[in-house]
Amino acid sequence: MDIQIIEHIKEKLQVVINCRQIDDEIMRLKYHIEMFDKKLQAKKDKE
């Protein structure tokens, strides 16, 4: 599995994950990244 960070700006981190097969581990990683992103957005919205 290759994880590649394409662009990293203060507001946004874009990550591309290239993998030959999507398994539970990949889906869990994707879920955690999305949850982290939502928490960051919520924190930003409060300010």
N, C-alpha and C positions, 0 to 999 in steps of 0.2 A: 504494500500500500504506500502510495506517495502522497504526502500532504504538502501542498505548495501555497505559500502566502503570496497572492498576486499583488494586492495593494493594501497599504496600511496608512490610512489617514486618521486624524484624531477622531473623527466621527464614525469611521467605518473601517472594519477589518474584513476583507474579502478573502475567503479561503476556498481553494479548490481541492477536492479530494479525488484522486484518480485511483480506482481499485478495480480489480478484475471481477470481484464478486461482492455483492452487497449482502452482508450477514448481520446478525443481531448486534454485533459489536459496532459496526459502522452506523447502524440506525441509532444506537444508544449515544454514540459520539455526536451525531447530527442533532439529536434531541438536546443534549447538554449545551451544545453551541447555541442553539435557538433559545433555550431558557436563559443562558447567560446574556444573550443579545437583548432579550425582553427586559431583563433586570436592569441592564445599562440604560435602555431607553426610558424605563420608568423613573430611574434615578435622574436622568437628564430632564424629563418632563416636570419633575418636582421643582427644579431650580428656576 
